[in-house]
Amino acid sequence: MTQSGVPVIRVADLKKYYGDVKAVDGITFEVERGEVFGMLGPNGAGKTTTIEVLEGLRPPDSGTVEVLGLDVRHHPQSIKERIGVQLQSVSLYPRLTVTELLDLFGSFFSHRVPTKQLIEAVDLGERAKAWSMNLSGGQQQRLSIALALVNDPELVFLDEPTTGLDPQARRSLWDLIRGLQERGKSVMLTTHYMEEATELCSRVAIMDHGHILEMGAVSDLIGRRFKERAVFFDSNPRLPADQLARLGGVTRAAQEDGQTVLYSSDVPGTIAALLATTDGLGVEPHNLGIRQATLEDVFLDLTGRALRD
Ligand code: ATP
């Protein structure tokens, strides 16, 4: 067993290039036992490459990569016994049932969780005898998580666990992942959904072009950059930018997704000044609202680009 206090993942200056493509270009991070750690970034950021190196599926070019205190280059087999890896697709064996697949995967390991218990854990009891090809998208993802749990792993890797799912199926997967953490497991996941990272992760690393741009608890990442809250509204015509910037409390005015957004350190003062201004101009603001900054704002601020679903 790993001693408590030793990180479940330790990566230092990891590099992995494919020819000229610097997929992972010198990243350093640690994941503590019991954390749900998220790697957030757009397509091509290097998330999958990182997770595959950690799983022992790709050799690193350089750097330190330790999983459960063991070097992935020297102890791949011992690591595989103790980690869970979610496969991207369970359609490999379309005509095996849920039960048969779990039995089959369980047979690869000396230490295994009973199939019935796994089926209950992922709430697939009513589909236990169904062919995997006949499961819904959400059920297939739940099965792929059950398959990652057959050896009762200490650390579970989930690569974009909810991509392509509808909101309801996504929320049910989130409950499942929270349950893993409650049962003492450490989880590393990748996602390009900022809401998913915000909901699930104790800490996130924001990755882009093979680099980690920022890392920390979501609230810290937001708080470090944005002391203000955002006041947003639609208006026709749009109000002049210089006038908006002069409203009380406004530190920055922007147009985002067709809406006017005012970052404000004094929300009541800004709204009062805004309404006085629009009244004076005979313009009516619509869909007026207030929100905290989000991870999306952090990504936009870091890269100048939106991180889109
Ligand atoms: P996605 O969300 O699309 O999976 P990602 O953040 O997981 O993106 P990676 O899949 O790690 O990113 O890819 C990082 C970069 O490396 C991309 O430019 C990709 O095209 C490239 N790449 C990935 N795998 C290979 C490969 N086997 N051969 C060559 N280039 C690769």
Boltz pocket constraint, residues with backbone or C-beta under 6 A from the ligand:
constraints:
  - pocket:
      binder: B
      contacts: [[A, 18], [A, 21], [A, 22], [A, 23], [A, 24], [A, 41], [A, 42], [A, 43], [A, 44], [A, 45], [A, 46], [A, 47], [A, 48], [A, 49], [A, 50], [A, 192]]
      max_distance: 6.0
